[in-house]
Amino acid sequence: MHKSPKVSVIMPVYNTSKYLHEALNSILNQTFTDYEIIITDDSSDNQIEEYVNTLTYKNRINYYRNPITLGSPKNWNYALELAKGDLIKI
């Protein structure tokens, strides 16, 4: 039986790769490790997806590219629906 993570860190993104590296490194540098990272990508291009695919730790990231742009509230809600943790951090 697969144990759910304690914390789901959700990152709804839209055309913003500029700070993604810094945000992900901040998460990975924590001593607490019982978490999942969920990225829901609402971007108009594949820049975020290409970046995530270059990461050596991409196996720690659950990446979802929205087939159509959902817009801010729906993208955030979609990320929340995917979260499996007891606690959620946006």
Secondary structure, DSSP 8 states (H G I E B T S, - for coil): -----SEEEEEEESS--TTHHHHHHHHHTSS---EEEEEEE--SSSHHHHHHHH-TTGGGEEEEE-SS---HHHHHHHHHHH--SSEEE-
